[in-house]
């Protein structure tokens, strides 16, 4: 009688290039859905497909080749004891065969500097800085860069600005919009901020008790207001 299903008949499909914001109360199943998509656990029923391939029982580390994931905690997306350049080098090898080649190649370092320069955080001259000494906003910005350096088939943003101050959060959100738009990345973004849910993306999905209860897109989404939700 006290059973609660985290995901219950959840069913939707993303079109290529969709940027969908996900809203819902605590316990609606948003982060659980992300964990199912990334393979943190295997679902008991149903299927998960990515780019036409059934990945329902593909292990998490294999899915990570095609799925970029940002967490609430800025500390989760980077290796704190490694340099900025070393973190970016690892990200640049995603989906490629293991190699002893490292980021010391001048051409790759130049590429990293250009990418960091776009963040407008002064990090392009701090390639040798250990990630753990940077602020949460800087780390989250670098994590965003790492997740999109090799364009993923799917980008997951799990309340990735929740731990940041409002000014830094706004900067990271705008950076997210820029990276998604430039790469035409298919993206899901969980947020508790209804204004952000309406401002960003071309689609809004509302979850309740483990299922989708609202799914609007395009012009219909543009007409939504906070009061209407």
Secondary structure, DSSP 8 states (H G I E B T S, - for coil): -----SSSS------TT-EEEEE--TTSSHHHHHHHHHTSS--SSS--EETTEE-TT--HHHHTTTEEEE-SSTTSSS-TTSBHHHHHHHHHTTTS---S--TTSHHHHHHHHHHHHTTTSSGGG-TTSBGGGS-HHHHHHHHHHHHHHS--SEEEEESTTTTS-HHHHHHHHHHHHHHHHHHT--EEEE-S-HHHHHHSSSEEEEEETTEEEEEEETHHHHT--TTT-
